[in-house]
Amino acid sequence: MLLSRWLRKPVLQPASPALDAQDATLRYLMYGLLPSWFVPGLADWVMHRRTRIEKTAGTRESLIHALMMTEVGVPIALAFVCEVNPLLLAVMLGATGAHEATALWDVRTAVRSDREVKPVEQHIHSFLESLPFAGLSALMCLHPDQVRSLLRGGRGDPDAWRLVLRRRRLPAPYLAGVSVAILLGVALPYGEELWRCVREGRGARTSRTHRDESG
């Protein structure tokens, strides 16, 4: 039922050509900022592989990466299907703060496990940490009325603190393209990373067990 309601919504399409700053900002979010997120994310996976994460921080750090992707992915998924209102902005602000704290935890875990975090990887991290702030600030510029409502605690707005389906849904081809990019650029590589770490951890535990038994 929820899907059928969503499919009946009119489609949100930026004007062509862009007519004003609001339309340009929408284009920037949909076709600039979000697609560019996959590039440093994939580059970071390459750096983890080169520094043999499975031999050092292992499953612990890989799970932290999964947590950070969840902190980013859930607010983005909500923004795809829900209207921007004080509740959604509050979720995004909280997730952005949590992502920054988790990023610090991630680097500390890598360093303490003797995984070398090279300057190139640190530079990649700077992009990954700044992109949530860039996306959130652009979204807030698109919805200044909702920012003001959030600062007032949502007073006078009956829909301020509940999720509301978008009045105009995002184009299906766009959502399909983003889904494919998430699968190829996030789910598969980081799933492979976690699998390597779990496999290595199991192998190390088996080896220790055999040594203990033979000793």
C-alpha positions, 0 to 999 in steps of 0.5 A: 500500500505504501508503494502504491501511494508513492507511485501515484505521486507526481515526479520531481524533475529539475527544470531544464535548463536550470532557472534559479539557485534553488533548481541548481542546488537540487541538480547539485544534490542529485547529480553532483554531490551524491554520485561523487560520494561513491568515488572516495568510498571506493578509493577508501576500500582500495586503501584498506585492501592494500594495507591488508586490513584483514591482517590488522584491525580486521572485523572490528574496523570493517564493522565500523565501516558498515556502521558509518555507511548506515549512518549516512545511508539511512538519512539519504534513504529517508530523504528519497521517500519523505518530505524534508521537515524538522524530524528529517532534519533532526535525524540528519543532524544527529546522523552527521554528528554520529558519523563524525564521531564514528570516523574518529573511532575508525582511525583510532582503531586502525592506528592502534591495530598497527594498520598503516593509514597512509597520507592518501587514505587520510586525504580520502577520509577528509572527503568522506567526512565533509560530504555529509556536511555539504549535503545537509547544508545544501538541503537546508538551503533548499528548505529554509522554512523547515530549518526555521520550524526546527529551530522553533521546535516545530510549533504550529506544524502538525507534520513537524515530528512525523515522516511524510511521504514526498508530494513529488517522488524522485524519478524511478530511473534516477533511483534505479541508477543510485541503487545500482551504484550503491550495490557496485560501489558500496555493498559489494566491495565492503561486503567483500572486505568484511568477508575477508576479515571474518575469514582471516579471523576464523583462520587465526583462531583455528591456528591458535587452537591447533597450537594450544592442542599440540602444546 
